Amino acid sequence: MARKTTKPRTTPCEPCKGTGEVSRTVRVGRRHRAVGQQTGICLSCLGAGEIPADE
């Protein structure tokens, strides 16, 4: 009889809320005026959207 394998438990990443992307404000000029937002990968989960439950 073969053993059942279970998936490792994961939880959604807090900063990106499971999407894998975060937005940052883009600032330009001498006074660092906010112009818009730019999207990039989340550095906490590296774009996966979930983190291992044991951390």
All heavy atoms as a GROMACS GRO file, in nm:
protein
  405
    1MET      N    1   0.084  -0.116   0.000
    1MET     CA    2   0.000   0.000   0.000
    1MET      C    3   0.090   0.124   0.000
    1MET      O    4   0.180   0.137   0.082
    1MET     CB    5  -0.088  -0.001   0.125
    1MET     CG    6  -0.190   0.106   0.126
    1MET     SD    7  -0.303   0.072   0.262
    1MET     CE    8  -0.441   0.156   0.206
    2ALA      N    9   0.064   0.216  -0.091
    2ALA     CA   10   0.146   0.336  -0.106
    2ALA      C   11   0.101   0.444  -0.007
    2ALA      O   12  -0.017   0.454   0.026
    2ALA     CB   13   0.136   0.387  -0.248
    3ARG      N   14   0.196   0.522   0.037
    3ARG     CA   15   0.164   0.633   0.127
    3ARG      C   16   0.112   0.751   0.047
    3ARG      O   17   0.153   0.775  -0.066
    3ARG     CB   18   0.288   0.678   0.203
    3ARG     CG   19   0.335   0.579   0.302
    3ARG     CD   20   0.447   0.639   0.381
    3ARG     NE   21   0.493   0.546   0.480
    3ARG     CZ   22   0.564   0.579   0.584
    3ARG    NH1   23   0.600   0.703   0.602
    3ARG    NH2   24   0.602   0.488   0.671
    4LYS      N   25   0.023   0.824   0.110
    4LYS     CA   26  -0.027   0.944   0.047
    4LYS      C   27   0.071   1.057   0.072
    4LYS      O   28   0.123   1.072   0.181
    4LYS     CB   29  -0.163   0.984   0.104
    4LYS     CG   30  -0.274   0.891   0.067
    4LYS     CD   31  -0.405   0.945   0.119
    4LYS     CE   32  -0.520   0.856   0.083
    4LYS     NZ   33  -0.648   0.908   0.132
    5THR      N   34   0.094   1.136  -0.031
    5THR     CA   35   0.180   1.252  -0.014
    5THR      C   36   0.090   1.374   0.001
    5THR      O   37  -0.010   1.390  -0.068
    5THR     CB   38   0.273   1.270  -0.134
    5THR    OG1   39   0.194   1.282  -0.252
    5THR    CG2   40   0.367   1.152  -0.148
    6THR      N   41   0.126   1.460   0.094
    6THR     CA   42   0.048   1.581   0.116
    6THR      C   43   0.122   1.701   0.061
    6THR      O   44   0.245   1.704   0.059
    6THR     CB   45   0.021   1.603   0.267
    6THR    OG1   46   0.146   1.614   0.333
    6THR    CG2   47  -0.058   1.488   0.325
    7LYS      N   48   0.047   1.798   0.016
    7LYS     CA   49   0.107   1.920  -0.033
    7LYS      C   50   0.160   2.000   0.084
    7LYS      O   51   0.100   2.001   0.191
    7LYS     CB   52   0.003   2.005  -0.106
    7LYS     CG   53  -0.043   1.948  -0.238
    7LYS     CD   54  -0.137   2.045  -0.304
    7LYS     CE   55  -0.185   1.993  -0.436
    7LYS     NZ   56  -0.278   2.086  -0.500
    8PRO      N   57   0.272   2.068   0.067
    8PRO     CA   58   0.322   2.154   0.175
    8PRO      C   59   0.224   2.270   0.196
    8PRO      O   60   0.168   2.324   0.100
    8PRO     CB   61   0.457   2.203   0.126
    8PRO     CG   62   0.460   2.175  -0.020
    8PRO     CD   63   0.362   2.067  -0.047
    9ARG      N   64   0.204   2.306   0.320
    9ARG     CA   65   0.113   2.415   0.352
    9ARG      C   66   0.175   2.548   0.312
    9ARG      O   67   0.292   2.573   0.335
    9ARG     CB   68   0.082   2.417   0.501
    9ARG     CG   69   0.006   2.296   0.547
    9ARG     CD   70  -0.025   2.310   0.692
    9ARG     NE   71  -0.079   2.185   0.743
    9ARG     CZ   72  -0.079   2.151   0.870
    9ARG    NH1   73  -0.024   2.231   0.959
    9ARG    NH2   74  -0.132   2.039   0.909
   10THR      N   75   0.094   2.635   0.253
   10THR     CA   76   0.140   2.768   0.215
   10THR      C   77   0.037   2.870   0.261
   10THR      O   78  -0.080   2.839   0.277
   10THR     CB   79   0.160   2.782   0.064
   10THR    OG1   80   0.038   2.751  -0.001
   10THR    CG2   81   0.268   2.690   0.013
   11THR      N   82   0.082   2.993   0.280
   11THR     CA   83  -0.007   3.102   0.317
   11THR      C   84   0.014   3.216   0.218
   11THR      O   85   0.124   3.232   0.164
   11THR     CB   86   0.023   3.153   0.460
   11THR    OG1   87   0.160   3.192   0.466
   11THR    CG2   88  -0.003   3.046   0.564
   12PRO      N   89  -0.090   3.296   0.191
   12PRO     CA   90  -0.073   3.409   0.100
   12PRO      C   91   0.029   3.508   0.156
   12PRO      O   92   0.038   3.531   0.275
   12PRO     CB   93  -0.211   3.472   0.093
   12PRO     CG   94  -0.306   3.372   0.148
   12PRO     CD   95  -0.228   3.282   0.236
   13CYS      N   96   0.104   3.568   0.068
   13CYS     CA   97   0.205   3.666   0.106
   13CYS      C   98   0.135   3.794   0.154
   13CYS      O   99   0.040   3.840   0.090
   13CYS     CB  100   0.294   3.694  -0.014
   13CYS     SG  101   0.425   3.810   0.017
   14GLU      N  102   0.181   3.851   0.263
   14GLU     CA  103   0.119   3.972   0.320
   14GLU      C  104   0.136   4.097   0.234
   14GLU      O  105   0.038   4.162   0.204
   14GLU     CB  106   0.175   3.998   0.461
   14GLU     CG  107   0.129   3.897   0.564
   14GLU     CD  108  -0.018   3.906   0.596
   14GLU    OE1  109  -0.072   4.018   0.597
   14GLU    OE2  110  -0.079   3.802   0.617
   15PRO      N  111   0.259   4.133   0.191
   15PRO     CA  112   0.274   4.259   0.117
   15PRO      C  113   0.197   4.262  -0.016
   15PRO      O  114   0.141   4.364  -0.052
   15PRO     CB  115   0.424   4.268   0.090
   15PRO     CG  116   0.487   4.181   0.192
   15PRO     CD  117   0.388   4.073   0.222
   16CYS      N  118   0.194   4.150  -0.089
   16CYS     CA  119   0.128   4.151  -0.220
   16CYS      C  120  -0.012   4.089  -0.216
   16CYS      O  121  -0.081   4.088  -0.318
   16CYS     CB  122   0.214   4.078  -0.322
   16CYS     SG  123   0.231   3.901  -0.291
   17LYS      N  124  -0.053   4.035  -0.103
   17LYS     CA  125  -0.185   3.973  -0.086
   17LYS      C  126  -0.210   3.859  -0.185
   17LYS      O  127  -0.320   3.839  -0.234
   17LYS     CB  128  -0.295   4.079  -0.095
   17LYS     CG  129  -0.285   4.182   0.016
   17LYS     CD  130  -0.384   4.293  -0.003
   17LYS     CE  131  -0.372   4.400   0.101
   17LYS     NZ  132  -0.241   4.460   0.115
   18GLY      N  133  -0.103   3.785  -0.216
   18GLY     CA  134  -0.116   3.667  -0.300
   18GLY      C  135  -0.109   3.692  -0.449
   18GLY      O  136  -0.119   3.599  -0.527
   19THR      N  137  -0.089   3.816  -0.494
   19THR     CA  138  -0.083   3.844  -0.637
   19THR      C  139   0.057   3.829  -0.694
   19THR      O  140   0.072   3.805  -0.813
   19THR     CB  141  -0.133   3.986  -0.668
   19THR    OG1  142  -0.048   4.080  -0.603
   19THR    CG2  143  -0.275   4.006  -0.623
   20GLY      N  144   0.160   3.850  -0.613
   20GLY     CA  145   0.297   3.842  -0.660
   20GLY      C  146   0.351   3.974  -0.712
   20GLY      O  147   0.465   3.982  -0.753
   21GLU      N  148   0.266   4.077  -0.712
   21GLU     CA  149   0.309   4.208  -0.761
   21GLU      C  150   0.278   4.316  -0.658
   21GLU      O  151   0.177   4.309  -0.589
   21GLU     CB  152   0.238   4.244  -0.891
   21GLU     CG  153   0.272   4.155  -1.006
   21GLU     CD  154   0.203   4.197  -1.133
   21GLU    OE1  155   0.106   4.275  -1.126
   21GLU    OE2  156   0.245   4.151  -1.239
   22VAL      N  157   0.364   4.416  -0.650
   22VAL     CA  158   0.342   4.530  -0.562
   22VAL      C  159   0.361   4.658  -0.643
   22VAL      O  160   0.434   4.661  -0.741
   22VAL     CB  161   0.438   4.530  -0.440
   22VAL    CG1  162   0.405   4.417  -0.345
   22VAL    CG2  163   0.582   4.522  -0.484
   23SER      N  164   0.293   4.764  -0.601
   23SER     CA  165   0.305   4.893  -0.670
   23SER      C  166   0.390   4.988  -0.587
   23SER      O  167   0.380   4.991  -0.465
   23SER     CB  168   0.167   4.954  -0.690
   23SER     OG  169   0.091   4.875  -0.776
   24ARG      N  170   0.473   5.064  -0.655
   24ARG     CA  171   0.558   5.164  -0.591
   24ARG      C  172   0.533   5.297  -0.657
   24ARG      O  173   0.510   5.305  -0.778
   24ARG     CB  174   0.706   5.128  -0.609
   24ARG     CG  175   0.751   5.000  -0.544
   24ARG     CD  176   0.751   5.010  -0.394
   24ARG     NE  177   0.829   5.122  -0.349
   24ARG     CZ  178   0.925   5.117  -0.261
   24ARG    NH1  179   0.955   5.004  -0.205
   24ARG    NH2  180   0.990   5.226  -0.226
   25THR      N  181   0.538   5.405  -0.580
   25THR     CA  182   0.519   5.538  -0.632
   25THR      C  183   0.645   5.583  -0.706
   25THR      O  184   0.756   5.566  -0.656
   25THR     CB  185   0.489   5.638  -0.519
   25THR    OG1  186   0.374   5.592  -0.449
   25THR    CG2  187   0.462   5.775  -0.572
   26VAL      N  188   0.628   5.638  -0.826
   26VAL     CA  189   0.739   5.688  -0.905
   26VAL      C  190   0.754   5.837  -0.876
   26VAL      O  191   0.658   5.912  -0.888
   26VAL     CB  192   0.715   5.666  -1.056
   26VAL    CG1  193   0.828   5.724  -1.137
   26VAL    CG2  194   0.699   5.519  -1.084
   27ARG      N  195   0.873   5.878  -0.835
   27ARG     CA  196   0.900   6.018  -0.802
   27ARG      C  197   1.002   6.073  -0.900
   27ARG      O  198   1.102   6.008  -0.928
   27ARG     CB  199   0.950   6.030  -0.659
   27ARG     CG  200   0.849   5.981  -0.557
   27ARG     CD  201   0.903   5.999  -0.417
   27ARG     NE  202   0.808   5.953  -0.319
   27ARG     CZ  203   0.710   6.026  -0.270
   27ARG    NH1  204   0.693   6.149  -0.310
   27ARG    NH2  205   0.627   5.976  -0.181
   28VAL      N  206   0.975   6.194  -0.951
   28VAL     CA  207   1.067   6.256  -1.046
   28VAL      C  208   1.093   6.400  -1.007
   28VAL      O  209   1.018   6.460  -0.929
   28VAL     CB  210   1.011   6.252  -1.191
   28VAL    CG1  211   0.995   6.112  -1.239
   28VAL    CG2  212   0.879   6.327  -1.199
   29GLY      N  213   1.198   6.455  -1.061
   29GLY     CA  214   1.228   6.596  -1.043
   29GLY      C  215   1.307   6.626  -0.918
   29GLY      O  216   1.337   6.541  -0.835
   30ARG      N  217   1.337   6.752  -0.905
   30ARG     CA  218   1.418   6.800  -0.794
   30ARG      C  219   1.347   6.789  -0.660
   30ARG      O  220   1.407   6.761  -0.558
   30ARG     CB  221   1.455   6.945  -0.822
   30ARG     CG  222   1.551   7.004  -0.730
   30ARG     CD  223   1.576   7.146  -0.773
   30ARG     NE  224   1.714   7.180  -0.748
   30ARG     CZ  225   1.768   7.293  -0.781
   30ARG    NH1  226   1.698   7.384  -0.844
   30ARG    NH2  227   1.893   7.317  -0.753
   31ARG      N  228   1.217   6.810  -0.662
   31ARG     CA  229   1.138   6.803  -0.536
   31ARG      C  230   1.073   6.667  -0.515
   31ARG      O  231   0.988   6.652  -0.428
   31ARG     CB  232   1.031   6.911  -0.539
   31ARG     CG  233   1.090   7.050  -0.544
   31ARG     CD  234   0.984   7.153  -0.547
   31ARG     NE  235   1.045   7.285  -0.557
   31ARG     CZ  236   0.980   7.395  -0.587
   31ARG    NH1  237   0.851   7.391  -0.611
   31ARG    NH2  238   1.044   7.510  -0.594
   32HIS      N  239   1.109   6.571  -0.597
   32HIS     CA  240   1.057   6.434  -0.587
   32HIS      C  241   0.905   6.432  -0.591
   32HIS      O  242   0.839   6.375  -0.504
   32HIS     CB  243   1.109   6.364  -0.461
   32HIS     CG  244   1.257   6.347  -0.462
   32HIS    ND1  245   1.321   6.257  -0.542
   32HIS    CD2  246   1.353   6.413  -0.394
   32HIS    CE1  247   1.450   6.266  -0.522
   32HIS    NE2  248   1.474   6.361  -0.433
   33ARG      N  249   0.853   6.493  -0.695
   33ARG     CA  250   0.708   6.498  -0.716
   33ARG      C  251   0.658   6.358  -0.756
   33ARG      O  252   0.718   6.291  -0.840
   33ARG     CB  253   0.678   6.600  -0.826
   33ARG     CG  254   0.532   6.625  -0.850
   33ARG     CD  255   0.513   6.730  -0.958
   33ARG     NE  256   0.546   6.672  -1.090
   33ARG     CZ  257   0.640   6.718  -1.171
   33ARG    NH1  258   0.711   6.823  -1.139
   33ARG    NH2  259   0.662   6.660  -1.287
   34ALA      N  260   0.547   6.314  -0.698
   34ALA     CA  261   0.488   6.185  -0.732
   34ALA      C  262   0.416   6.196  -0.867
   34ALA      O  263   0.332   6.282  -0.887
   34ALA     CB  264   0.391   6.141  -0.624
   35VAL      N  265   0.452   6.108  -0.961
   35VAL     CA  266   0.396   6.113  -1.095
   35VAL      C  267   0.297   6.000  -1.118
   35VAL      O  268   0.192   6.019  -1.178
   35VAL     CB  269   0.509   6.105  -1.200
   35VAL    CG1  270   0.453   6.096  -1.339
   35VAL    CG2  271   0.599   6.224  -1.188
   36GLY      N  272   0.327   5.883  -1.072
   36GLY     CA  273   0.240   5.768  -1.095
   36GLY      C  274   0.288   5.649  -1.015
   36GLY      O  275   0.362   5.663  -0.918
   37GLN      N  276   0.245   5.531  -1.057
   37GLN     CA  277   0.288   5.409  -0.989
   37GLN      C  278   0.344   5.311  -1.090
   37GLN      O  279   0.304   5.308  -1.205
   37GLN     CB  280   0.172   5.346  -0.914
   37GLN     CG  281   0.131   5.426  -0.793
   37GLN     CD  282   0.039   5.348  -0.702
   37GLN    OE1  283  -0.020   5.249  -0.742
   37GLN    NE2  284   0.028   5.393  -0.580
   38GLN      N  285   0.438   5.230  -1.043
   38GLN     CA  286   0.502   5.129  -1.124
   38GLN      C  287   0.485   4.996  -1.054
   38GLN      O  288   0.498   4.986  -0.932
   38GLN     CB  289   0.649   5.163  -1.139
   38GLN     CG  290   0.727   5.071  -1.227
   38GLN     CD  291   0.871   5.119  -1.243
   38GLN    OE1  292   0.914   5.210  -1.175
   38GLN    NE2  293   0.943   5.057  -1.333
   39THR      N  294   0.457   4.891  -1.130
   39THR     CA  295   0.435   4.758  -1.073
   39THR      C  296   0.561   4.674  -1.090
   39THR      O  297   0.626   4.678  -1.194
   39THR     CB  298   0.319   4.689  -1.144
   39THR    OG1  299   0.204   4.772  -1.134
   39THR    CG2  300   0.285   4.556  -1.079
   40GLY      N  301   0.593   4.597  -0.985
   40GLY     CA  302   0.708   4.507  -0.990
   40GLY      C  303   0.680   4.383  -0.908
   40GLY      O  304   0.576   4.373  -0.842
   41ILE      N  305   0.772   4.286  -0.911
   41ILE     CA  306   0.749   4.163  -0.835
   41ILE      C  307   0.770   4.188  -0.686
   41ILE      O  308   0.847   4.275  -0.646
   41ILE     CB  309   0.838   4.047  -0.883
   41ILE    CG1  310   0.984   4.072  -0.852
   41ILE    CG2  311   0.818   4.019  -1.028
   41ILE    CD1  312   1.070   3.949  -0.869
   42CYS      N  313   0.702   4.112  -0.606
   42CYS     CA  314   0.713   4.121  -0.461
   42CYS      C  315   0.845   4.056  -0.419
   42CYS      O  316   0.877   3.944  -0.460
   42CYS     CB  317   0.596   4.049  -0.397
   42CYS     SG  318   0.601   4.046  -0.218
   43LEU      N  319   0.922   4.126  -0.336
   43LEU     CA  320   1.050   4.073  -0.293
   43LEU      C  321   1.038   3.974  -0.177
   43LEU      O  322   1.132   3.901  -0.148
   43LEU     CB  323   1.144   4.187  -0.254
   43LEU     CG  324   1.182   4.280  -0.369
   43LEU    CD1  325   1.270   4.392  -0.317
   43LEU    CD2  326   1.251   4.204  -0.479
   44SER      N  327   0.921   3.971  -0.113
   44SER     CA  328   0.902   3.876  -0.003
   44SER      C  329   0.882   3.734  -0.055
   44SER      O  330   0.934   3.638   0.000
   44SER     CB  331   0.783   3.916   0.081
   44SER     OG  332   0.807   4.040   0.141
   45CYS      N  333   0.803   3.720  -0.162
   45CYS     CA  334   0.773   3.588  -0.214
   45CYS      C  335   0.834   3.566  -0.353
   45CYS      O  336   0.815   3.459  -0.412
   45CYS     CB  337   0.623   3.567  -0.220
   45CYS     SG  338   0.538   3.681  -0.332
   46LEU      N  339   0.903   3.666  -0.406
   46LEU     CA  340   0.966   3.662  -0.538
   46LEU      C  341   0.866   3.631  -0.649
   46LEU      O  342   0.894   3.557  -0.742
   46LEU     CB  343   1.081   3.562  -0.540
   46LEU     CG  344   1.196   3.596  -0.447
   46LEU    CD1  345   1.299   3.486  -0.448
   46LEU    CD2  346   1.259   3.728  -0.486
   47GLY      N  347   0.746   3.688  -0.638
   47GLY     CA  348   0.645   3.676  -0.742
   47GLY      C  349   0.560   3.552  -0.736
   47GLY      O  350   0.472   3.534  -0.818
   48ALA      N  351   0.582   3.464  -0.639
   48ALA     CA  352   0.504   3.342  -0.630
   48ALA      C  353   0.365   3.367  -0.570
   48ALA      O  354   0.270   3.296  -0.603
   48ALA     CB  355   0.576   3.238  -0.545
   49GLY      N  356   0.353   3.466  -0.484
   49GLY     CA  357   0.223   3.496  -0.425
   49GLY      C  358   0.194   3.420  -0.297
   49GLY      O  359   0.093   3.443  -0.232
   50GLU      N  360   0.279   3.327  -0.261
   50GLU     CA  361   0.259   3.250  -0.137
   50GLU      C  362   0.394   3.220  -0.073
   50GLU      O  363   0.495   3.212  -0.140
   50GLU     CB  364   0.181   3.122  -0.165
   50GLU     CG  365   0.237   3.039  -0.275
   50GLU     CD  366   0.143   2.927  -0.314
   50GLU    OE1  367   0.021   2.941  -0.304
   50GLU    OE2  368   0.195   2.823  -0.356
   51ILE      N  369   0.390   3.206   0.058
   51ILE     CA  370   0.511   3.176   0.133
   51ILE      C  371   0.489   3.045   0.208
   51ILE      O  372   0.376   3.011   0.241
   51ILE     CB  373   0.549   3.289   0.230
   51ILE    CG1  374   0.432   3.323   0.322
   51ILE    CG2  375   0.592   3.412   0.154
   51ILE    CD1  376   0.466   3.424   0.430
   52PRO      N  377   0.594   2.970   0.235
   52PRO     CA  378   0.578   2.847   0.312
   52PRO      C  379   0.521   2.875   0.451
   52PRO      O  380   0.551   2.977   0.512
   52PRO     CB  381   0.720   2.791   0.323
   52PRO     CG  382   0.795   2.856   0.213
   52PRO     CD  383   0.732   2.989   0.191
   53ALA      N  384   0.437   2.786   0.499
   53ALA     CA  385   0.369   2.806   0.627
   53ALA      C  386   0.463   2.795   0.746
   53ALA      O  387   0.434   2.846   0.853
   53ALA     CB  388   0.256   2.706   0.643
   54ASP      N  389   0.579   2.730   0.730
   54ASP     CA  390   0.668   2.712   0.844
   54ASP      C  391   0.750   2.836   0.875
   54ASP      O  392   0.817   2.842   0.975
   54ASP     CB  393   0.761   2.592   0.822
   54ASP     CG  394   0.845   2.605   0.696
   54ASP    OD1  395   0.826   2.702   0.621
   54ASP    OD2  396   0.929   2.517   0.673
   55GLU      N  397   0.748   2.937   0.788
   55GLU     CA  398   0.825   3.059   0.816
   55GLU      C  399   0.745   3.157   0.896
   55GLU      O  400   0.632   3.161   0.908
   55GLU     CB  401   0.868   3.125   0.685
   55GLU     CG  402   0.975   3.044   0.618
   55GLU     CD  403   1.024   3.116   0.493
   55GLU    OE1  404   0.990   3.232   0.471
   55GLU    OE2  405   1.097   3.052   0.419
   0.00000   0.00000   0.00000
